[in-house]
């Protein structure tokens, strides 16, 4: 555990808390603060245990907050982006409010899969697309979204959406809308298209940019930050799921893959809440006995975590393996469901 904390290994988030005897402070395993000597450290399974032992939470990594909450230093910027999404930002503007552009760029890259300026530009263009679709004049939509010339707006729009603003009025450009959701297991990146949710991932465990490219290959549209009815429903259902109040998701899904992948993912949706199934059993139910390795790979390719419950698949002996979000998250999800139904998972 000491090595994991020294290396700031994100896969141990939620597994243990690091407490420092010499300072009386407890931290996340990923805390950026200087690491103490091993003999000055003890470990706890939860923040509650660390508090009971007399430690106080670190002000840098904020272990009492849900993992993935925006840190205090960037919250004013995020609030401004929502209040005035059409405003243009330069590195000079960031420095004027005492934000280092490199730090902002890194945070957006880590949590949204794109730089701050790419995120904000896509957000502005998505708003312009919405205005055009609702009948606004192209010029008015461009100016309202922070562009100061028709040619600049048209060029940026075509680079992102692959079509002109005029053609987009007829629905020829269908962006993939993405947002960041906060869960007790850390932030997740969600994406939706017109028919439903097409991605829900833990960005710290996968190459999120690779997932974006796959979505663009399947759907043929650009990635644009924003919101949708599907994403709002997903956020609400996830919150109720983690509170133990929801055992079946109803948010519409739109998942794309090979015929075999689609069959595997549909099979995952049949595993009851609070139960598990082995890879072998999953293969048999598909009429493909002996194909457990291929089934396992398709499970790993599932882009809609939790809702398509690949966490409910285990080895034949009931042990855990193969979860893109990290085995500790898989265990947490199974423990949550087991607690709600009042019985242990059943393997096989």
Buried (B, 14 or more C-beta within 10 A) or exposed (E): BBEBBBEBBBBBBBBBBBBBEEBEBBBBBBBEBEBBEEEEBBBBEEBEBBBEEEBEBBEEBBBEBEBBEBEEEBEEBEEBBEEEBBEEBEBEBBEEEEBEBEEBBEBBBEBBBBBBBBBBBBBBBBBBBBBBBEEBEBEEBBBBBBBEEEEEBBEBBBEBBBBBBEBBBEEEBBBBBBBBBBBBBBBBBBBBBBEBBBBBBBBBBBEBEEBBEBBBEBBEBBBBBBEBEBBEBBBEBBBEBBEEEBEEBEBBBBBBBEEBBEBBBEBBBEBBBBBBBBBBBBBBBBEBEEBBEBBBBBBEBBBBBBBBBBBBBBBEEEEBEBBBBBBBBBBBBBEBBBEBBEEEBEBE
